[in-house]
Amino acid sequence: MVVLSASVCTRSGKALFSRQFVEMNRLRVEGLLAAFPKLVGHSKQHTFVETDSVRYVYQPLENQMYLLLITTKASNIVEDLGTLRLLAKVVPDVAGGLSENAINDKAFDLIFAFDEVITAGGYKEDASLSSIRTNLLMDSHEEKVHLALKQSKEDAARDEMKRQAKEIEGRKVQQMRQNFVSGTQGLGGGVSGGMQGFGGGGDSGGGLFGQQGFGGGGGGDNQFDFQSSTPAPAPAPQPPKVVAKGMKLGGLGAAGKKDSLMAAMAMEDNLMPATKGGNAFGFDLGAPPAPAPVAPSTPLTIVLEEKITVGMNREGSIESCEVKGTLTVTANTDAGTSALVAVNKPAIASLPGFSYATHPKVDKKTYEQNGTLTLKGGKPFPVGRPVGILRWSYGEEDAAPITVNCWPEDEGNGSMNVNVEFELTRPGAVLTDVNILLPLGCTDPPAIESIDGQYKHDPASGMMCWHFDQIDSSNSTGALEFSIAGGNADAFFPVQIMFKSDHLLCPIEILGITSSANGTTIPNIMSKSFVPESYTCA
């Protein structure tokens, strides 16, 4: 069989679409289709009609349309009729109906379907209706795999972009917090606790906060409560301005220029000028300035340090907690290189939850027998270089000394009401220089409604610092309430907590430090510190 053309046409011979499978020009196709209605008889039903050159094999469709095959006269009429029946099923299946509009809309899909039945040259393919549907879908497993791989790469790139953006934002926030904390500690003069410019008093009471113009809250009989009715002392007079008259030897000098610069900075920040021997707020009540660090005068320095990492949810519940401690020895002179450090090993080894590890160069046999820490083979400690000889860790939730919860609430008028509370959860803990840093999400100052302790607002970084000189059993809880413009509760997180303490979680004790050479006691300086490495409420 050779099919020259397959068409769907109207009763008048108008072609809705036509597909040619051999080389034929347009005029010939239009002439054959125009002659078809004249050849079809009205009194008899035919399935084919012949001319001198071609044969028309047709089947009537609905709405006065015909499905028409134009073949050669030598073509197998039986096979042509089978092809016609298959195409008659394909047309409504692909077009979705037998209306003229549906066929016009799906003309190209019908041409593709006819190509699946009849190949170039006019020969019939061994095809069924289901195989034609599958081929028209053009479903490819390789394409699906390719698209899946492409999608996975895009998702991975998108996740990596979000992760890097989050890291960059985290580094920016961390840098702002560090700058904020360093700024609060850089102008403290002789004030114990090192923070200036806080709003007035609370129950902590232990520090001097003398900057004027900050509101206060909370209770207590602090003599520096700026909300009291006692009039504030008049500010010290500004130093007279000196007009320079050319170069002058023996003038202010470097020290005088530095004092003038500090006085100008204090005036610019509305601070009271510092006086000799006093503090940065003009009160001669603070501790004297810390002396410059000097070299240790003892043969040995012992440092017991613990760092805690805590993650809390917004309700103040502990989600993760880990404490890591280190016992570090530094030999300052040759006399300290032969140190034998004895600790209370039986007492600390029996504590549940703690795990201990000695330095690989420490003699573990001696430590296990009598709790003495020394280097293997009697080797001396290096001079001037700290050596961590013992480490311990603890991962239970009760290690966290303080919990903080933050409750931001939308008041519905473009402002947020924020309540922050803390609670000292570890009995006997004493925390000093406590700073609770809260992001505000804007540069507007908060409207303090009630506060325990003191606060400072830094508009440049959009941060607020809630400060206590000391938190212990006498003020184990505290609250802060303020209002601020905004509408996003997530803007107030994460809350970061900073503090210092010399009360360790692990009850390790140094029982004695002796010389391995002659057994005499080695003089030493020992310090303890418990600080947060990361303490957040998110």
C-alpha positions as CSV (number, residue, x, y, z in Angstrom):
1,M,0.0,0.0,0.0
2,V,1.1,3.6,-0.7
3,V,-0.9,6.4,0.9
4,L,-0.3,9.7,-0.9
5,S,-2.3,11.9,1.6
6,A,-4.4,11.7,4.7
7,S,-6.9,14.5,5.3
8,V,-9.9,15.6,7.3
9,C,-12.2,17.7,5.1
10,T,-15.7,19.0,5.0
11,R,-18.5,17.9,2.7
12,S,-17.7,20.7,0.3
13,G,-14.0,19.6,0.0
14,K,-12.5,22.2,2.4
15,A,-9.5,20.7,4.1
16,L,-9.3,21.2,7.8
17,F,-5.8,19.7,7.8
18,S,-3.9,17.4,5.4
19,R,-0.8,15.4,5.6
20,Q,1.2,14.3,2.5
21,F,3.5,11.3,2.7
22,V,5.0,11.6,-0.9
23,E,6.2,14.6,-2.8
24,M,3.2,16.5,-3.9
25,N,2.7,20.2,-4.6
26,R,-0.1,22.3,-3.1
27,L,-2.1,22.8,-6.2
28,R,-2.3,19.0,-6.9
29,V,-3.4,18.3,-3.3
30,E,-6.1,21.1,-3.4
31,G,-7.3,19.8,-6.8
32,L,-7.7,16.2,-5.6
33,L,-9.6,17.4,-2.5
34,A,-11.8,19.7,-4.5
35,A,-12.7,16.8,-6.9
36,F,-13.7,14.4,-4.0
37,P,-17.2,15.8,-3.2
38,K,-18.2,15.4,-6.9
39,L,-17.2,11.8,-6.9
40,V,-19.1,10.7,-3.8
41,G,-22.5,9.4,-4.6
42,H,-25.6,10.4,-2.6
43,S,-27.7,7.4,-3.1
44,K,-25.2,4.7,-2.1
45,Q,-22.8,4.5,0.7
46,H,-19.3,3.9,-0.5
47,T,-16.0,3.3,1.3
48,F,-13.9,4.2,-1.7
49,V,-14.1,5.7,-5.1
50,E,-11.6,5.6,-8.0
51,T,-10.4,7.9,-10.7
52,D,-8.0,7.3,-13.5
53,S,-4.9,8.1,-11.3
54,V,-5.9,7.7,-7.6
55,R,-8.2,6.0,-5.2
56,Y,-10.2,7.8,-2.5
57,V,-10.7,5.7,0.7
58,Y,-13.0,7.6,3.1
59,Q,-15.1,7.4,6.2
60,P,-17.9,9.8,7.1
61,L,-17.4,11.6,10.5
62,E,-19.8,13.7,12.5
63,N,-20.8,17.2,11.6
64,Q,-20.6,16.6,7.8
65,M,-16.9,15.8,7.8
66,Y,-14.9,13.1,6.1
67,L,-11.7,11.3,7.0
68,L,-10.0,10.8,3.6
69,L,-7.1,8.7,2.4
70,I,-5.8,9.3,-1.1
71,T,-3.8,6.2,-2.4
72,T,-2.5,4.8,-5.6
73,K,-4.8,2.5,-7.6
74,A,-2.4,-0.4,-7.0
75,S,-2.6,-0.1,-3.2
76,N,-4.1,-2.9,-1.2
77,I,-7.6,-1.9,-0.4
78,V,-7.9,-4.1,2.6
79,E,-4.8,-2.6,4.3
80,D,-6.1,0.9,3.4
81,L,-9.4,0.2,5.1
82,G,-7.5,-1.0,8.3
83,T,-5.4,2.2,8.2
84,L,-8.6,4.2,7.8
85,R,-10.3,2.6,10.8
86,L,-7.2,3.2,13.0
87,L,-7.1,6.9,11.9
88,A,-10.8,7.2,12.7
89,K,-10.0,6.2,16.3
90,V,-7.0,8.5,16.5
91,V,-8.8,11.7,15.4
92,P,-11.4,12.0,18.3
93,D,-8.8,10.6,20.8
94,V,-6.3,13.3,20.0
95,A,-8.6,16.2,19.2
96,G,-11.0,15.5,22.1
97,G,-14.0,15.6,19.8
98,L,-15.2,15.8,16.2
99,S,-16.1,19.4,16.0
100,E,-14.4,21.7,13.5
101,N,-12.9,23.9,16.2
102,A,-11.4,21.0,18.1
103,I,-9.8,19.7,15.0
104,N,-8.4,23.1,14.1
105,D,-7.0,23.5,17.6
106,K,-5.3,20.1,17.6
107,A,-4.2,20.1,13.9
108,F,-0.5,19.7,14.6
109,D,-1.1,17.0,17.2
110,L,-3.2,15.1,14.6
111,I,-0.4,15.5,12.1
112,F,2.1,14.0,14.6
113,A,-0.4,11.2,15.3
114,F,-0.8,10.4,11.6
115,D,3.0,10.3,11.3
116,E,3.0,7.5,13.9
117,V,0.6,5.5,11.7
118,I,2.0,6.1,8.2
119,T,5.7,6.6,7.5
120,A,7.3,8.8,4.9
121,G,6.7,7.2,1.5
122,G,3.1,6.2,2.5
123,Y,3.7,2.9,4.2
124,K,1.7,1.8,7.3
125,E,3.5,1.3,10.6
126,D,2.6,-1.5,13.0
127,A,1.0,0.8,15.6
128,S,-1.9,0.7,18.0
129,L,-3.9,3.4,19.7
130,S,-2.0,2.9,23.0
131,S,1.4,3.0,21.4
132,I,0.5,6.2,19.5
133,R,-0.6,7.8,22.9
134,T,2.7,6.8,24.4
135,N,4.7,8.2,21.5
136,L,2.8,11.5,21.6
137,L,3.6,11.9,25.3
138,M,7.3,11.7,24.4
139,D,8.0,10.3,27.9
140,S,11.7,9.8,28.3
141,H,13.4,8.1,31.3
142,E,16.7,9.8,30.4
143,E,14.9,13.2,30.3
144,K,13.4,12.6,33.7
145,V,16.8,11.6,35.2
146,H,18.3,14.7,33.6
147,L,15.6,17.0,35.0
148,A,15.8,15.4,38.4
149,L,19.6,15.9,38.5
150,K,19.2,19.5,37.3
151,Q,16.5,20.1,40.0
152,S,18.7,18.6,42.7
153,K,21.6,20.8,41.7
154,E,19.4,23.8,41.7
155,D,18.1,22.9,45.1
156,A,21.6,22.3,46.4
157,A,22.8,25.6,45.0
158,R,19.8,27.4,46.6
159,D,20.4,25.7,50.0
160,E,24.1,26.6,49.8
161,M,23.2,30.2,48.9
162,K,20.8,30.4,51.9
163,R,23.4,28.8,54.2
164,Q,26.2,31.2,53.1
165,A,23.8,34.2,53.4
166,K,22.9,33.0,56.9
167,E,26.5,32.7,57.8
168,I,27.3,36.2,56.5
169,E,24.3,37.6,58.4
170,G,25.4,35.8,61.5
171,R,29.0,37.1,61.2
172,K,27.6,40.6,60.8
173,V,25.4,40.3,63.9
174,Q,28.2,38.8,65.9
175,Q,30.5,41.6,64.8
176,M,27.9,44.2,65.8
177,R,27.5,42.5,69.2
178,Q,31.2,42.4,69.8
179,N,31.5,46.1,68.8
180,F,28.6,46.9,71.0
181,V,30.0,45.0,74.0
182,S,33.5,46.5,73.5
183,G,31.9,49.9,73.2
184,T,30.1,49.5,76.5
185,Q,33.4,48.4,78.2
186,G,35.7,51.0,76.7
187,L,34.4,54.1,78.6
188,G,34.0,52.7,82.1
189,G,37.0,54.4,83.8
190,G,37.3,53.1,87.3
191,V,33.8,51.7,87.5
192,S,33.6,48.1,88.6
193,G,32.0,46.0,85.9
194,G,33.3,48.1,83.0
195,M,29.9,49.3,81.5
196,Q,28.8,52.9,81.2
197,G,25.7,54.7,80.3
198,F,23.0,52.4,81.7
199,G,19.6,53.4,82.9
200,G,19.1,53.5,86.6
201,G,19.0,51.0,89.3
202,G,17.6,47.6,90.0
203,D,18.0,45.0,92.6
204,S,21.6,44.1,91.6
205,G,23.1,47.4,93.1
206,G,26.8,46.8,92.9
207,G,27.9,49.2,90.2
208,L,28.0,52.9,89.6
209,F,26.1,54.1,86.5
210,G,26.3,57.9,86.5
211,Q,25.4,59.0,83.0
212,Q,22.5,61.5,83.1
213,G,19.4,61.3,80.9
214,F,18.7,57.6,81.2
215,G,15.5,56.4,82.7
216,G,15.5,53.7,85.4
217,G,13.2,51.2,86.9
218,G,13.0,48.4,89.4
219,G,13.3,48.6,93.1
220,G,16.1,49.1,95.5
221,D,17.5,52.0,97.5
222,N,20.3,52.9,95.2
223,Q,21.6,56.3,96.0
224,F,22.3,56.8,92.3
225,D,18.7,56.3,91.3
226,F,18.0,59.0,88.7
227,Q,14.3,58.7,89.1
228,S,14.4,60.0,92.7
229,S,13.3,63.6,93.6
230,T,16.7,64.6,94.7
231,P,18.1,67.1,92.2
232,A,21.0,65.9,90.2
233,P,24.4,67.5,90.9
234,A,25.3,70.3,88.4
235,P,27.7,69.1,85.8
236,A,31.3,70.2,86.1
237,P,32.2,73.3,84.2
238,Q,33.7,72.9,80.8
239,P,37.4,73.6,80.7
240,P,38.2,77.0,79.2
241,K,39.2,77.0,75.5
242,V,42.8,78.0,74.8
243,V,43.5,79.8,71.6
244,A,46.8,78.8,70.1
245,K,49.1,81.6,69.3
246,G,51.7,80.0,67.1
247,M,54.3,77.4,68.0
248,K,55.1,77.2,71.7
249,L,57.7,74.9,73.3
250,G,56.9,73.1,76.5
251,G,53.1,73.3,75.9
252,L,50.5,70.7,76.6
253,G,52.7,67.8,75.4
254,A,51.5,64.3,74.5
255,A,49.8,63.8,77.9
256,G,48.0,67.1,77.7
257,K,46.8,66.4,74.2
258,K,45.5,63.0,75.3
259,D,43.5,64.6,78.2
260,S,42.1,67.2,75.9
261,L,41.0,64.6,73.4
262,M,39.4,62.5,76.1
263,A,37.6,65.6,77.5
264,A,36.3,66.5,74.0
265,M,35.1,62.9,73.4
266,A,33.3,63.0,76.8
267,M,31.7,66.3,76.0
268,E,30.6,65.1,72.6
269,D,28.8,62.1,74.2
270,N,27.3,64.3,76.9
271,L,29.4,62.6,79.6
272,M,30.8,64.4,82.6
273,P,34.6,65.0,82.2
274,A,36.9,62.6,84.0
275,T,39.0,63.8,86.9
276,K,42.4,62.7,88.0
277,G,42.1,59.6,90.2
278,G,38.3,59.3,89.7
279,N,36.1,57.6,87.2
280,A,34.7,58.6,83.8
281,F,31.5,60.1,85.3
282,G,33.1,62.6,87.7
283,F,32.6,60.6,90.9
284,D,35.7,59.7,92.9
285,L,34.1,56.6,94.3
286,G,35.2,53.8,91.9
287,A,38.1,51.5,92.2
288,P,41.5,52.8,91.0
289,P,42.4,52.0,87.4
290,A,43.7,48.5,86.8
291,P,47.5,48.5,86.7
292,A,49.3,47.4,83.5
293,P,49.9,43.6,83.4
294,V,53.3,42.5,84.6
295,A,55.2,39.3,84.2
296,P,54.3,36.6,86.8
297,S,56.5,36.6,89.8
298,T,55.8,33.0,90.8
299,P,57.4,29.9,89.3
300,L,54.1,28.4,88.2
301,T,50.6,29.6,87.0
302,I,47.6,27.3,87.3
303,V,44.4,28.1,85.3
304,L,41.2,26.2,85.8
305,E,38.8,27.2,83.0
306,E,35.3,26.0,82.0
307,K,33.5,27.1,78.9
308,I,29.8,26.4,78.5
309,T,27.7,26.2,75.3
310,V,23.9,26.5,75.7
311,G,21.1,26.6,73.3
312,M,17.6,27.6,74.6
313,N,14.2,27.9,72.9
314,R,12.1,31.1,73.2
315,E,10.3,29.7,76.3
316,G,13.6,29.3,78.2
317,S,13.8,25.5,78.0
318,I,17.3,24.1,77.5
319,E,17.7,22.3,74.2
320,S,21.5,21.7,74.2
321,C,24.1,22.2,76.9
322,E,27.7,21.3,77.1
323,V,30.5,22.3,79.5
324,K,34.2,21.8,78.6
325,G,36.9,22.4,81.2
326,T,40.7,22.5,81.1
327,L,43.4,22.5,83.7
328,T,46.4,24.5,82.3
329,V,49.9,24.7,83.7
330,T,52.4,27.4,82.7
331,A,56.0,27.2,84.1
332,N,57.2,30.8,84.5
333,T,60.7,29.9,85.7
334,D,62.9,26.8,85.7
335,A,61.7,26.1,89.2
336,G,58.2,25.5,87.9
337,T,59.2,23.0,85.1
338,S,59.4,20.1,87.6
339,A,55.9,20.5,89.0
340,L,53.8,17.6,90.2
341,V,50.1,18.7,90.3
342,A,47.9,16.6,92.7
343,V,44.1,16.8,92.3
344,N,41.2,15.2,94.1
345,K,40.8,12.4,91.6
346,P,38.7,10.0,93.8
347,A,36.1,12.7,94.4
348,I,35.7,13.9,90.8
349,A,36.0,10.5,89.2
350,S,32.8,9.3,91.0
351,L,30.6,12.2,89.7
352,P,28.0,11.0,87.2
353,G,27.9,12.7,83.8
354,F,31.5,13.9,83.8
355,S,34.2,12.5,81.5
356,Y,37.9,13.2,81.9
357,A,40.9,13.0,79.5
358,T,44.6,13.7,80.2
359,H,47.1,15.1,77.7
360,P,48.9,12.4,75.7
361,K,52.2,13.5,77.2
362,V,50.9,13.1,80.8
363,D,51.9,10.0,82.8
364,K,48.5,8.3,83.0
365,K,49.6,5.5,85.2
366,T,50.7,8.0,87.9
367,Y,47.5,9.9,87.5
368,E,45.3,6.8,87.9
369,Q,47.2,5.6,91.0
370,N,47.4,8.7,93.1
371,G,45.8,11.6,91.1
372,T,49.1,13.3,90.3
373,L,49.6,15.0,87.0
374,T,53.1,15.1,85.5
375,L,54.8,14.6,82.2
376,K,56.0,11.1,81.1
377,G,59.5,10.1,81.8
378,G,60.1,13.0,84.2
379,K,60.2,15.5,81.4
380,P,60.0,19.2,82.5
381,F,57.2,21.6,81.5
382,P,58.2,24.1,78.8
383,V,59.0,27.6,80.2
384,G,56.5,30.3,79.2
385,R,54.2,28.0,77.2
386,P,50.8,26.9,78.6
387,V,50.1,23.1,78.7
388,G,46.6,21.7,79.1
389,I,47.2,18.6,81.2
390,L,43.6,17.7,82.0
391,R,40.3,18.1,80.3
392,W,36.7,17.3,81.3
393,S,33.3,17.6,79.8
394,Y,29.7,17.5,81.0
395,G,26.6,17.5,78.9
396,E,23.5,17.5,81.1
397,E,20.9,20.3,81.1
398,D,21.4,21.1,84.8
399,A,24.9,22.6,84.0
400,A,23.2,25.8,82.6
401,P,23.4,28.4,85.4
402,I,20.8,30.8,84.0
403,T,17.8,30.6,81.7
404,V,16.2,33.5,79.7
405,N,12.9,33.6,78.0
406,C,11.6,36.4,75.7
407,W,8.0,37.0,74.9
408,P,7.4,39.6,72.1
409,E,3.7,40.4,71.5
410,D,2.2,42.4,68.7
411,E,0.0,45.2,70.2
412,G,-1.7,45.7,66.8
413,N,-0.9,49.4,66.5
414,G,2.5,49.1,64.9
415,S,4.4,48.4,68.1
416,M,5.6,45.4,70.0
417,N,5.4,44.7,73.8
418,V,8.4,42.6,74.9
419,N,8.8,40.8,78.2
420,V,12.1,39.3,79.1
421,E,12.8,37.2,82.2
422,F,15.8,35.4,83.6
423,E,16.2,32.9,86.4
424,L,19.3,31.6,88.1
425,T,18.8,27.8,87.9
426,R,22.1,26.5,89.4
427,P,22.2,26.7,93.2
428,G,25.2,28.5,94.6
429,A,26.1,30.0,91.3
430,V,27.4,33.6,91.3
431,L,27.6,35.4,88.0
432,T,29.3,38.8,87.5
433,D,29.2,41.3,84.7
434,V,26.0,39.8,83.2
435,N,25.0,41.2,79.9
436,I,21.8,40.1,78.1
437,L,21.9,41.4,74.5
438,L,18.6,41.7,72.7
439,P,18.3,42.7,69.0
440,L,15.5,45.2,68.5
441,G,15.1,45.0,64.7
442,C,15.2,48.8,64.4
443,T,17.2,51.8,65.6
444,D,14.4,53.4,67.6
445,P,15.0,53.6,71.4
446,P,12.8,51.2,73.5
447,A,10.2,52.6,75.9
448,I,11.0,51.0,79.2
449,E,8.0,50.1,81.3
450,S,9.7,48.1,84.1
451,I,13.2,46.9,84.6
452,D,15.4,45.1,87.1
453,G,19.0,46.1,86.7
454,Q,20.3,48.6,84.1
455,Y,20.2,48.9,80.3
456,K,21.8,50.6,77.4
457,H,20.6,51.1,73.9
458,D,22.9,51.3,70.9
459,P,21.0,52.8,67.9
460,A,23.9,52.1,65.5
461,S,23.6,48.4,65.9
462,G,19.9,48.2,66.9
463,M,20.9,46.4,70.1
464,M,19.8,46.7,73.7
465,C,22.0,45.5,76.6
466,W,20.4,44.5,79.9
467,H,23.1,44.5,82.5
468,F,23.6,43.3,86.1
469,D,26.8,43.7,88.0
470,Q,26.1,40.4,89.8
471,I,23.4,37.7,89.9
472,D,23.3,35.3,92.8
473,S,20.8,33.9,95.2
474,S,19.8,37.3,96.4
475,N,18.5,38.4,93.0
476,S,18.0,35.0,91.3
477,T,15.2,36.3,89.1
478,G,14.6,39.5,87.1
479,A,12.3,40.9,84.5
480,L,12.4,43.6,81.8
481,E,9.4,45.0,79.9
482,F,9.5,47.5,77.1
483,S,7.7,48.6,74.0
484,I,9.2,49.4,70.6
485,A,8.0,50.1,67.1
486,G,7.8,46.9,64.9
487,G,5.7,44.0,64.0
488,N,8.1,41.0,63.5
489,A,8.5,38.8,66.6
490,D,11.5,37.1,65.0
491,A,13.5,40.3,65.0
492,F,14.1,40.0,68.8
493,F,16.1,36.7,68.4
494,P,18.6,35.3,69.0
495,V,19.1,36.7,72.5
496,Q,22.8,36.3,73.7
497,I,23.9,36.0,77.3
498,M,27.4,36.9,78.5
499,F,28.7,36.6,82.1
500,K,31.8,35.8,84.2
501,S,32.1,33.5,87.2
502,D,34.9,32.0,89.3
503,H,32.5,29.1,90.5
504,L,33.3,26.0,88.4
505,L,30.8,23.3,87.7
506,C,33.3,20.5,88.3
507,P,34.4,20.4,91.9
508,I,38.1,19.9,91.0
509,E,40.6,21.0,93.6
510,I,44.4,21.3,93.6
511,L,45.6,19.4,96.6
512,G,49.2,20.3,96.2
513,I,52.0,21.4,93.8
514,T,55.4,20.0,94.6
515,S,58.7,19.7,92.9
516,S,59.7,16.3,91.4
517,A,63.3,17.0,92.2
518,N,63.2,17.7,96.0
519,G,59.5,17.4,97.0
520,T,59.2,21.0,98.1
521,T,56.1,23.1,97.5
522,I,56.3,25.3,94.4
523,P,54.8,28.8,94.8
524,N,52.1,29.4,92.3
525,I,49.2,31.6,91.2
526,M,45.9,29.9,90.6
527,S,42.8,31.3,88.8
528,K,39.4,29.9,88.0
529,S,37.0,31.1,85.4
530,F,33.6,29.9,84.1
531,V,32.5,31.8,80.9
532,P,30.0,31.1,78.1
533,E,31.4,30.2,74.7
534,S,27.9,30.5,73.1
535,Y,24.8,31.1,75.3
536,T,21.8,31.9,73.1
537,C,18.0,31.9,73.3
538,A,16.5,31.5,69.8
